[in-house]
Each structure stands twice: as C-alpha cells, then as structure tokens.
Amino acid sequence: MLSSFWVLLVLSAVIAGAGIVADSTATVIGAMIVAPLMRPILGTACAIVLSRRRQLVANMLLVVSGATTVVAVGWLLGLTVPLDVVADTNSQVAGRVSPRLIDLISALATGVVGAYALTRSDVADSLPGVAIAISLVPPLAVVGLTLESGSPDEALGALLLFGTNVAAIIATGTAVLLIARLREAAHRAGAEVGVLAGRTLAIVAGSIILVAVPLAVGSRNVVQEQTAVAAARPVAQKWAADQGWTVTDVFLRAGVLHIVSIGRPPEADAESLRAALDRAGLADTDVDVTLVVGGSVVLPAG
C-alpha cells in the first residue's frame, strides 16, 4: 500500500513540475488525478472522528513527508530549467502564489464532496473530479520550483494554498463523517473508537481561521491592485493617445504601478502622466513607466 503511494506521489510530482515548467494546464490536471495525497488527508479526518491518536499521527506524518518529497522533486526539476520559473513568466505559477478567500471556499466545498464520496459508494465515481478540483501536488511543485528560482515569497504563497486545501479537507471531512455517524457505525462493527474531545474539534476549526486571515489579506490586496489598475488604465491610455503613443500593459506589482507604452520618437512626456495619475487619486502610488521607442525600417532586396 505504502509503496504504491510513494510511486504515485513521485510520478505525480514529476508530472506536475513538468506541466508547470511547460505552462501546460492539461499536464497539471493529469498530475492532480494521479496524486494520492487525498487519501492520508481524509484518513486524518477519519482518525479525528474515531479519536485514534496513532492513526492520526501516522496520517499526518505521511502528509508532511509526502509534501516535502514533492517540494524536493520540484526543486530538482528547477535545476534542469535554464530560466527561472516564476509568476512573471508562467501562468501556472501565477495562479498559485496569491491565494484568496475564494480559494478557501472552493477547498471547503471540495472537501465536503470528497468526504461524502467516502460515505456513499454510489458517488465514489466523483473522486477523480475532486482530485482535479482540489489542488494538492501542483502548489507543492510550485514551492520547489520558485525556491530554486530564488523567489521565497512566491513559494510561501504556494505553500499557503496547499495548507489551505489540507485544512479545508480535514475540517469538512471531519464534519461530514460526524454527520454520517461514522462513530456509531464503528461501534456497531466492534471497531476501536476513542473519546472525541471538544478541544480536538476546536483545533480543527481553528486551523480554518488560521489560514483565513492571510487569505483575507491576500484578497484585500488583490482588490486594491485591481482598483488601482482600473483607475490608472484610462488615464494612461488618454495620456498616450494625446502624444501619439499606445499603452500595451498596465499592472501593479509589489506596490508599484507599471505602465508600458510604445511609440515613435520623440519619447512621450512621462512627467505629464505622473500629474494625470495624481489627479486621478493615485498620488500615493509609485509608478514605473517603460517607454519603448519603435519604428519600421525598409530593407530592399539586393
């Protein structure tokens, strides 16, 4: 049993890492289906409900050691790539390094489905869909790849996404198994059932609150960034149009508003853009303007 777990885990880590490096969504989805991490996580929820401390420790150790292995595989794959695998150049990384509250909501719902599928044989066929919906191995592969690329902040964001998903699966799995009367069924079957302390349930609930705080901060930051970009874009476009230039990109990164514009000589007046942005309520935002002077040259044959 454990041998198949480790074989599937390493293979899913390689597939996920390769899919992220290649920026291939289909390949990453394949890794989600193969990944076996859902088993020990749901096993943790089952151990909590049945109050089996030894089973709980064994499952948690398997989750932690498995997660560490995936991170290591991602880091090793990063060594084979000549370019850095970071959010700026890879959409698979960008989608996993800034988790938000909506990710927690999604993980909670997915955890309910996974636990419910365990209690009902008629819905067990939905488990592959659960594996796709809950992102476990890909964020860990991102942690390894971004660490190797020298981006610890992005690695921390991806690790937070993984932790969010694990906490959500354990919490909702515990709730669903309690509602499904797993303890009573185990009693009737003569299985070992310990005393379920309220403190244990409080710790499970507290883990959700623990991950919700940084996710709420991330959500707020995303909203602020989107608001700033939405306010800056029309101002930048008008400024560029007045000077015969074109704005090609407007984005906010690390608190700095970046505006990329292209046009023919002479260079556009960036100071007038600063004044326009100040009038639009962005006086407290640092701005980095990239002016790309372009043109065309005819090179006749011969």
Disulfide bonds with the S-S distance in Angstrom:
none
